[in-house]
Amino acid sequence: MLELLHEILPEGNILPTSHYEAKKILCPMGIEYQKIHPCPNGCILYRKEFERLHKCPRCGLSRYKVKDDDEDEDEMKKGSPTKVLSYLPIIPRLKCFYANFKDAKSLTWHANGRRCDGLLRHAADSPQ
């Protein structure tokens, strides 16, 4: 998907072309991500109360990839997951945005620093 986006964007873009390159950019910035296993059909996410389940309670599909020669369920549970979802929590990202006082002031100017004299100066001033 990243390779496709890289090709669509104009020449000279700096979008990473692989998951590994994107991870090399995010980790030094302190932006962590969580890996969550979803159901192959998208029924549930295996987190919170469903974290220890090995089969989906709605559709009954296995959480892990099943090999053709494995019929033992214990071996099936030790395999790799069928899908993996990367989740970027919002709180650490907001902390990065508001870590610098000058940046935080720039990010909140529309709520704190705008003149309210009835004239339209910004899209936030319009009634729509």
ABEGO torsion letter per residue (X at the ends): XAAAAAAABBBGBABBABAAAAAAAAAAAGBBBBBBBBBAAGABBBBEAAAABABBAAAGBBABBBBAABABAAAAAABBBABBBBBBBAAAAAAAAAABAAAAAAAAAAAAABBBAGBBABAAABAX
